[in-house]
Amino acid sequence: MKNAVKAAGLEECVEVVGVGCMGFCRPCPLVKIEPDDIIYEEVEPENAASIIDALNGGQTEVTKGDSQHPFFSDQLRIIRENTGKINPERIEEYIAVGGYQSLYNAIHEMTPSEVVEEITRSGLRGCGGGGDPTGLKWATVAKMPEGQKYIICNDDEGDPGAFMDRSVLESYPHLV
């Protein structure tokens, strides 16, 4: 896409940004044009020039997807609210959408016990089979002697062919 933009002389007005998974995996790879809200499905490298040409009123044979498809429009994204919108490899983009603000508040404006209380009140639960209350887990760790502690992120997918954890880690890693 970047080469096609350059070849068309549009570097000043078109930015190509790699983002994480947009969630609709069947017709991938997808290309989304903003602010026009156009989605192209099953894009191959040889399609890039015609997609960029379509920005200037040209034609492309690439299949357009439906950005109002029920898969997209019926979702209330919570965990992955910004996936497909920001570059997962750029911390600045995550910060620009409010990322790390809660961490900042927890470190600078709350005591450790207030943080545990907040997590407990939230009702947040683990995503594993037990669904254990996160507040209980954090309260247990808080009772341990002072010193270095580690957070371990277990992204093992329990179901064959499942990629929920993987998609969060690849598309929205700073959230983890």
Order of alpha helices (4+ residues) and beta strands (2+ residues): alpha-beta-beta-alpha-beta-alpha-alpha-alpha-alpha-alpha-alpha
